[in-house]
Each structure stands twice: as C-alpha cells, then as structure tokens.
C-alpha cells in the first residue's frame, strides 16, 4: 500500500514538473529606461541561432521591403579592425553576405540590434529611419537576431523602413558585441573599428536623442589634467610641462627699473622681518593660494 502511494506521489510530481516546463513563457521586460521606454529581454538568452535566409523564398518579400543595399568596402578602405573584424553575416535585403568591419572601415555607423517579435523595436525603428534621413547622420545598420527572415522583412515592409539590415543566424555579431540579453540595443561603431554600446540601453523616441547619443560616443576623449609636484621645486604644482611653461612665460617679471628702485637694506639692528611671500599652486587649471 505504501509503495503505491509513493509511486502516486512521484507521478504527480513529475506531472507538475512537466506542465511547468511546457507552459508558455512571456518575455519579461527589463529595467525601465529614460522616457518610460522599456527594452525586452530575449526569451532564451542562450539560444543565439536563427534560420538562415532562403534567397529563393524571400525574393518577393525583399522586393516589397526595398531595403537599401548592405554596405560594401570601397577600394581604398583601410584594413578592418576591432571586435567585428572577420565576421561575415547574411544581408537581409538581398542575396549575399557582408563583413561589417571591412565594409564600414574608416567610417562611423550606428548598429541597432532588433527582432520582429520585439514591440519596443517596432516603436524605435521609425525614429532610427528619421535619423538616418538627416544629412549629418551616420550610417544606420540593423542587426536582426533570433528571428525568421520572412517575419523581419514583413515588418520592415509594413513600417516602410529602408535602411540596410543584416541577419545574425549563428549569433556571431552578438557574441562579438558582448550584447546583453535585451532588445533593442544600439552600438556606435567608430572609424577605427572600436565599438561601444549606448548605455544605459534605451528606446529612442526622437531623432534628436539618436543624434546626441551618437555624437557623444564619437567625440574624442578629453585629456584628464592631473596635478603633480615639480621635481626639485618644493611648493610648485604643474598640470603638464607645456601648460607650466606657458604660465611661466606669461607670469610678470620684475623690470630693471624696479630693481634699481628697491630700497637699500637696513642695518641688522634695524632690519624688519620681510613680508611673507605667497606662492600660487596650480592644480587642474585653478589657482590656489598657499601660505
């Protein structure tokens, strides 16, 4: 009798476990970002693969979507570098493959990772298309992940999005970008091949937001000015040799007339203590009086 009860308990537990394992899961929103927009987490972060495009089956959808051609390297392009170098992926809008690092070498670009099943991606795409149409915009390249190419082309056609997109069937670009399991997410590709994620991840609501984020990451880093003691000169602080030399050249110097007009020293008995001299210590470009 006891063995029968035990087996019944085992069967019930296994049934519950099977129901939980097969129960459909929803994508859980990630932490909200600025503007109230919320990226979505990938349903299965570990699964990076997707069906490769079937050129014959996608011919009609590609004609309807009318995507711009995927970038190609110019004859005088520099050698590709950075984390994307050597990675070749299929072009979504036309047959063939593209090496983004080689095709965009020496040029900046905005890489947007998206999927057709991602609602925030659909909201963001028209904003990216509006940004891409501006004269001072960098190239916008979409990276469709964990998606069916037919679904991706259908969405692009419905939204009338025409900037180029590639697919990432094996997840090679995602791994190279070290992409977190959220969508959409954007990266700025610099002319030297380095890539930086726009952080914190956000869903763009206006082309101006895209413009500001891209320009911020393309600006050259500002030099950090650090004060340090000048060897052999106690009490003097300099930012660097060039700035110190400039300040020294600009500092007022006593003239010969002032030197001649200086009073003669008094006798030791009548000499008064000299006035306490002050010195300036320049640190990070700001003068600080030191006693």
Secondary structure, 3 states (H helix, E strand, C coil): CHHHHHHHHHHHHHHHHHHHHHCCCCCCECCCCHHHCCCEECCCCCCCCCCCCCCCCCHHHHHHHCCCCCCCCCCCCCCCCCCCCCCEEEECCCCCEEEHHHHCCCCCEEEEEECCCCHHHHHHHHHHHHHHCCCCCCEEEEEECCCCHHHHHHHHHHHCCCCCEEECCCCHHHHHHCCCCEECEEEEECCCCCEEECCCCCCCCCHHHHHHHHHHHHCCCCCCCCCEECCCCCCCEECCHHHHHHHHHHCCCCCHHHHHCCCCCCCCCCCCCCCCCCEEEEECCEEEEEC
